[in-house]
Amino acid sequence: MPSFDIVSEVNKVELKNVVEQVNKEITGRFDFKGSDSRLEQKDLELMLYADDDFKLGQVTDILNNKCAKRGVDVRLLDFKNKEKIGGDKVKQVINVKNGIASDLAKKIVKTIKDSKMKVQASIQGEAVRVSGAKKDDLQAAMQLVRTSVTEVPVQFQNFRD
């Protein structure tokens, strides 16, 4: 029975490249000379450090631009509150979303079932598996998911005949 999985994952190699490019641009820019602004990565958690709120905003803009150029979807970045870490220095934690949250997975399954397509959808951990008798039905389900899910970017993997 043909099937595929709906997932939402970040390319970790590209994310690492984004972090390196952001830090390289910060060190090369004149307006950041002598500042302690940087971006650090620990697995799927990014930490922005800056001298003040204005520079934190500039680093965030650089991060968004580099993500766009490297193909990392900004919707995967979950910006937390800013924290003061002494004087004017600020820190901001950014969690990188990986996998489909359970409430979104339920929404995807409900959308597929409400469409009356001849496919079955089930939640498999942080992915949604869709199976059906015909490839055409599965491709129609892919198109439906592409148009209905806008909260996070979705990818389709493990397409099996």
N, C-alpha and C positions, 0 to 999 in steps of 0.2 A: 504494500500500500504506500503510495507516494506521501512524503511528509517533508516538513522543514521546520526550523526553529526561528522564532523571533527573539532577538537579543538586543541589548544596548550596551556596547562596550567601547572603551577608549583604546586607541592604539598607544600602548605604553612607550614604544620607541619614539613615536612622534611627540608625545607629551614630554619626554626627556629632552628631545631636540628643542622644543618650545622653551623649556626652562633655560637651557644653555644659551639660546639666542637672546632671550630677554636679558640675562645677566651680561652677555657680551655687549648688547646695545647700551645698557646702563653704564658700563665701564667706559664706553666710547663717547658718551654724550657730555657736552660741556656743562649743562645745567645740573649734572649729577656729580661733578668733580668735588671730591672731598666729602661726599655724603656716604652714609652707611646703608644705602638702598640696595636690596637684593631679593632674589626669589629662590627659595629652597624647596626641595622635593623629598618627601619620605613616602615611598610607595605611591599610594593614591591620595596623598595629602600635600598640598602646597602651602607654603608660608611666605607671605609678602612682608618685608621689613622696609621701613622708610623713616626719614628724619621727621616728617610732619605729614599732615593730612593731604596737603597739596601734592607732595611727591608721591604719596601712596596712590593718589588718583592717576598721576602720570604713569606709574609702574603698571597700574591696572589697565590703562589704555594700551601700553606697549604689549602687555600680556594678551589682550583681546586681539590686537593686530597680528601678532605672531601666531596665535591659534588659528586665525582665519587663513593665513598664508600656508600653514602646515597641515590644514585639513582637520584640525581638532575642533569639534563642535563646542561652542561656548555654552550651550545648554547643559553640558555635562558638568560645568563648574558651579559649585554651590558655595557662594560667598557668605562667610559668617561675619559676625560683628567685629568692628575694629577694637583693639585693645591698646591702651597706653602702656608702654614698657619702661617708662622713666623719662622725665623731661618732656620734650615734644615727640620723642620717638614713638612710632606706632607699629603694630603688628596686625596682620589679618590672616586668618586661616581660611583656606579654600579646600573643600572636600570635592574630590572628583567622583561623580556618580558612576557606578559600574553595575550593570544588571538592571532588570526591570523590577521596580517596586511592586509589592503585592497588590496594592490598590489599582495601579495602572495595568497590571496583568489581568486583574478581574475585569477592568473596563474593556480591554482588548478582546477577552473571551466573550463578554456580553455583546460587543459590537459585531463580532463574527457570527454569533448565534442569532442575533436580531436580523441579520442580513438575509437569513433563510438560504444561505449557500449550502451546498452539499459537502461540507467539510466539518471536521470536529476539531475543537481547540481545547487544549488542556494546559494547566500550569505545571511546569517542570522546574522547580527551584526558582532561579532568577531568569528563566526563559519561558516562552510560550510555544508549545509544539502544536502545529496544525497538520492534520492529515486528511486525506480525501482520496476518492477513487480516481479522479482525473487530474492531470497536470493543469488543464485549463482552469479548473475550479481553484486550485492552489494559487495560480497566478492572479486570478481575480481577488482572492483573499489578500494577497500581497498588496495589490493596488488599493484595496479598501483600507488596510492598515496604514499604508503610506499617507493616505489623505486624512484619516481620522486621528492619528496620533501625532500631536505637535509638541507635547511637553518635552520629550527627549528624542534624540535621533535613534532610529531603529535599523538594525541590519538583519538580513535573512541568511541563515547558515544551515549546513547539513541538509541540503536539498537531496532527497533520495527518491529513486524511482521505485 
